[in-house]
Amino acid sequence: MNAYMSPAIIMRVKEVGESDLLVTFFTAQKGRLSGVAKGARKSRKRFVNALDLFSLVSLEYAPRRQGNLLLLESGKLLNAYPGLRADFSAFSKASYMIELTEILFPPGVSEPDMFDLLNLSLDALSRGEKTHLVPLVFEFRALSMGGFRIDTGRCARCARPYQGEGTAVFLPETGGMACLKCGRPSALSPPLKPSVVKAIETLQHRPFREAMKEDLPEDTMKTLRVVLKLHREYRLERKLRTSKYVE
């Protein structure tokens, strides 16, 4: 059987039997995968610090003769993201990003850009770089990649193009927004100032490093969090277990 070697981000680790580990990991080319590391709990020689949660590793794996689980052969640590383990807030935000990735990208669905986004986001959290902004940038980009981009180009009801002027209203049921002639602000349809609409466009479309250069006012950040919560729960039809860490 052919073995594969690729960078991977460790998402979940579970003890199995007396010495094995069941590992879920995310790769650029093959998406989310799961495999068994035989004897990993008793002998760490093949996986020296390479199976720690939320680590970037170079992982060698191969198909098994039966079942869908892979056989993990060896691993080499590339980035432990040490700051995540030294800061509970950073670790909690990382947990949220992992859970959202799992929901948006089922096993075997590949998305190289998503792998890069997750890697860059974990690294930024680990280094303490604008940790208040990282989850916002990550979620807007991740939802967009997963097919849940917020449409800011036109009114979802009358189709009138949005020109970047005047207040709009977010409509969770449409995944977009409406002009004030077609919608009224409420707790479930928050108003969107032009600056907020621009921020949504920036966070959805710009590469991670460019989006992280944004200096958003606190009132804009607050509105963005409300919009994300409404949008996420309506589109995904669930409340994430770790969402409390970013709301």
MARLUM-753416 format. One line per 5 residues: number of its first residue (from 1); their letters; for each residue x, y, z of C-alpha. Coordinates in Angstrom, 1 decimal, padded with zeros to 4 digits. Each point is the difference from the previous one (the first is absolute). Example, Ala and Ser with C-alpha at 12.3 -4.5 7.8 and 13.67 -1.06 7.14 Angstrom:
1) AS) 012.3:-004.5:007.8 ~ 001.4:003.4:-000.7
//
This chain:
1) MNAYM) 000.0:000.0:000.0 ~ 001.3:003.5:-000.9 ~ 000.9:002.3:002.9 ~ -000.6:003.7:-000.1 ~ 002.0:002.8:001.7
6) SPAII) -001.6:003.4:000.4 ~ -000.3:003.0:002.3 ~ -003.0:-000.5:002.4 ~ -001.6:001.9:002.8 ~ -001.0:-002.2:002.9
11) MRVKE) -003.7:000.6:000.8 ~ -001.0:-002.8:002.4 ~ 001.9:-002.7:002.0 ~ -001.8:-002.8:001.8 ~ 001.5:-003.0:001.9
16) VGESD) -000.9:-003.4:-001.3 ~ 000.7:-003.2:001.8 ~ 003.2:-000.2:002.1 ~ 002.5:001.7:-002.3 ~ -001.6:001.3:-003.2
21) LLVTF) -001.2:003.5:-000.9 ~ -002.8:000.9:-002.3 ~ 001.0:003.3:-001.8 ~ -002.1:002.3:-002.1 ~ 002.1:002.4:-002.1
26) FTAQK) -000.5:002.5:-002.8 ~ 002.1:000.1:-003.2 ~ 000.2:002.3:-003.0 ~ -000.5:-002.6:-002.7 ~ -002.3:-002.5:001.6
31) GRLSG) -001.9:002.0:002.6 ~ -001.1:-001.5:003.3 ~ 001.3:-003.5:000.7 ~ 000.2:-002.4:002.9 ~ 002.5:-002.7:000.8
36) VAKGA) 001.3:-002.3:002.7 ~ 003.5:000.4:001.4 ~ 000.9:-003.5:001.2 ~ 001.9:-000.1:003.3 ~ 000.3:003.8:000.1
41) RKSRK) -000.7:000.3:003.7 ~ 002.8:-002.5:001.0 ~ 002.6:000.9:-002.5 ~ 000.4:003.6:-001.2 ~ 003.0:-000.5:-002.2
46) RFVNA) -002.1:000.1:-003.2 ~ -002.1:003.0:001.1 ~ 002.3:002.2:002.2 ~ -002.4:002.8:001.1 ~ -001.7:-000.4:-003.4
51) LDLFS) -003.5:-001.1:001.2 ~ -000.7:002.9:002.4 ~ -003.3:001.8:-000.5 ~ 000.1:003.0:-002.3 ~ 003.5:-000.7:-001.4
56) LVSLE) 001.3:000.3:-003.5 ~ 001.9:-003.2:-000.9 ~ 001.3:-001.9:-003.0 ~ -001.9:-003.2:000.2 ~ 000.6:-003.3:-001.8
61) YAPRR) -003.1:-002.2:-000.4 ~ -001.3:-002.8:-002.1 ~ -003.3:-001.7:-000.8 ~ -001.0:-003.1:002.0 ~ -001.2:-003.2:-001.6
66) QGNLL) -003.4:000.4:001.7 ~ -002.0:002.9:001.2 ~ 000.2:003.7:-000.7 ~ 002.6:000.8:002.7 ~ 003.6:000.6:-001.1
71) LLESG) 003.1:-001.4:001.6 ~ 002.3:002.7:001.3 ~ 003.6:-001.0:-000.6 ~ 002.0:003.0:001.4 ~ -000.1:003.7:000.6
76) KLLNA) 002.4:003.0:000.3 ~ -001.0:003.1:001.9 ~ 000.1:003.2:-002.1 ~ -001.7:002.5:002.2 ~ -001.4:-000.6:003.5
81) YPGLR) -001.7:003.4:000.2 ~ 001.3:000.2:003.5 ~ -001.9:003.2:000.9 ~ -003.3:-001.9:-000.2 ~ 001.0:-002.1:003.0
86) ADFSA) 001.1:003.0:002.0 ~ -003.2:002.0:-000.4 ~ -003.4:-001.5:000.7 ~ -001.8:002.6:-002.1 ~ 002.2:-000.7:-003.0
91) FSKAS) -000.5:-003.8:000.5 ~ -003.8:000.5:000.2 ~ -000.1:002.0:-003.2 ~ 002.1:-002.7:-001.7 ~ -002.6:-002.6:001.2
96) YMIEL) -002.7:002.1:-001.6 ~ 001.9:000.2:-003.3 ~ 000.5:-003.7:-000.1 ~ -003.7:-000.8:000.7 ~ -001.1:002.4:-002.7
101) TEILF) 002.5:-001.6:-002.5 ~ -001.4:-003.4:000.8 ~ -003.6:001.1:-000.7 ~ 000.8:001.9:-003.2 ~ 002.3:-002.7:-001.5
106) PPGVS) -001.2:-003.6:000.4 ~ 002.6:-002.8:-000.2 ~ 001.7:-000.2:-003.4 ~ -001.1:003.5:-001.2 ~ 003.3:001.7:-001.0
111) EPDMF) 000.5:003.8:000.1 ~ 003.7:001.1:-000.1 ~ -000.9:003.6:000.8 ~ -001.8:-001.2:003.1 ~ 003.0:-001.8:001.2
116) DLLNL) 002.1:003.1:-000.4 ~ -002.6:002.1:001.8 ~ -000.1:-002.3:003.0 ~ 003.8:-000.2:000.1 ~ 000.4:003.8:-000.1
121) SLDAL) -002.8:000.6:002.5 ~ 001.4:-002.5:002.5 ~ 003.5:001.6:-000.4 ~ -001.4:003.5:000.5 ~ -001.8:-001.1:003.2
126) SRGEK) 003.2:-001.7:001.2 ~ 002.0:003.2:-000.5 ~ -002.6:002.2:001.6 ~ -000.6:002.0:-003.2 ~ -003.3:001.9:000.2
131) THLVP) -001.7:-003.0:001.8 ~ -003.3:002.0:000.1 ~ 000.0:000.2:-003.8 ~ 001.2:-003.5:-001.0 ~ -003.3:-001.8:000.7
136) LVFEF) -001.9:002.5:-002.1 ~ 002.4:-000.2:-002.9 ~ 000.0:-003.7:000.2 ~ -003.7:-000.5:000.1 ~ -000.9:002.4:-002.8
141) RALSM) 002.6:-001.6:-002.2 ~ -000.9:-003.6:001.0 ~ -003.8:000.5:-000.5 ~ 000.7:001.6:-003.4 ~ 002.2:-003.0:-001.0
146) GGFRI) -002.7:-002.4:001.3 ~ -002.6:001.6:-002.3 ~ -001.6:002.3:002.6 ~ 001.2:003.4:-001.2 ~ -002.1:003.0:001.1
151) DTGRC) -001.3:001.8:-003.1 ~ 000.7:003.7:000.4 ~ -000.3:001.0:-003.7 ~ -003.8:000.7:-000.2 ~ -003.2:-000.1:001.9
156) ARCAR) -001.2:-003.5:000.4 ~ -003.6:001.0:-000.6 ~ -000.1:002.6:-002.7 ~ 003.5:-000.7:-001.5 ~ 001.0:003.7:000.1
161) PYQGE) 003.8:000.1:000.0 ~ 001.6:001.3:003.2 ~ 002.1:003.0:-000.8 ~ 001.8:000.2:003.4 ~ -002.2:002.8:001.3
166) GTAVF) -002.7:-000.1:002.6 ~ -001.0:-002.6:002.6 ~ -001.1:-003.5:-001.0 ~ -001.6:-002.8:001.9 ~ 001.4:-003.5:000.5
171) LPETG) -002.4:-002.8:-000.9 ~ 001.1:-003.4:001.3 ~ -002.6:-001.9:-002.0 ~ 001.5:001.3:-003.3 ~ 003.7:-000.1:000.9
176) GMACL) 000.1:003.7:-001.1 ~ -001.4:003.4:000.8 ~ -002.9:002.3:-001.0 ~ -000.4:003.7:-000.5 ~ -002.2:001.9:002.5
181) KCGRP) -002.9:000.0:-002.5 ~ 000.0:-003.8:000.2 ~ 000.9:-000.7:003.6 ~ -000.1:001.4:003.4 ~ 002.7:-000.3:002.7
186) SALSP) -000.8:-002.3:002.9 ~ 001.9:-002.3:002.4 ~ -000.1:-002.7:-002.7 ~ 000.8:002.4:-002.8 ~ 002.7:002.4:001.3
191) PLKPS) 000.7:003.2:-001.9 ~ 003.2:000.1:-002.1 ~ 001.8:003.3:-000.3 ~ 002.1:000.5:-003.2 ~ 003.1:-000.5:002.1
196) VVKAI) -001.3:-003.4:001.2 ~ -000.9:-001.1:-003.6 ~ 003.5:001.0:-001.1 ~ 001.5:-002.0:002.9 ~ -002.1:-003.1:-001.0
201) ETLQH) 001.3:000.3:-003.6 ~ 003.6:000.4:001.2 ~ -000.1:-003.0:002.4 ~ -001.7:-002.3:-002.5 ~ 002.1:000.7:-003.0
206) RPFRE) 003.5:001.2:000.9 ~ 002.8:-002.5:000.9 ~ 000.6:-000.6:003.7 ~ 003.1:002.2:000.4 ~ -001.7:002.9:-001.8
211) AMKED) -003.2:-000.3:002.0 ~ 002.0:-000.1:003.3 ~ 001.4:003.5:-000.8 ~ -003.5:001.5:000.5 ~ -000.5:002.2:003.1
216) LPEDT) -003.7:-000.4:000.7 ~ -001.8:002.2:002.6 ~ -001.6:-001.9:002.9 ~ -003.5:000.9:-001.1 ~ 000.7:-001.5:-003.4
221) MKTLR) 001.5:-003.1:001.6 ~ -003.1:-000.4:002.2 ~ -002.4:000.2:-003.0 ~ 002.2:-002.5:-002.0 ~ -000.3:-002.5:002.9
226) VVLKL) -003.8:000.3:000.1 ~ -000.2:-000.4:-003.8 ~ 002.3:-003.1:000.1 ~ -002.0:-001.6:002.8 ~ -003.3:000.5:-001.8
231) HREYR) 001.4:-001.1:-003.4 ~ 001.9:-003.0:001.4 ~ -002.9:-001.4:001.9 ~ -002.5:000.5:-002.8 ~ 002.2:-001.5:-002.7
236) LERKL) 001.4:-002.9:002.0 ~ -003.2:-000.6:001.9 ~ 001.8:-000.5:003.3 ~ 001.8:001.7:002.8 ~ 003.7:-001.0:000.2
241) RTSKY) 001.0:-001.3:003.4 ~ 003.1:002.3:000.1 ~ -001.8:003.1:-001.3 ~ -000.1:001.5:003.5 ~ 003.7:000.6:-000.3
246) VE) -000.4:002.5:-002.9 ~ -003.3:001.6:000.8
//
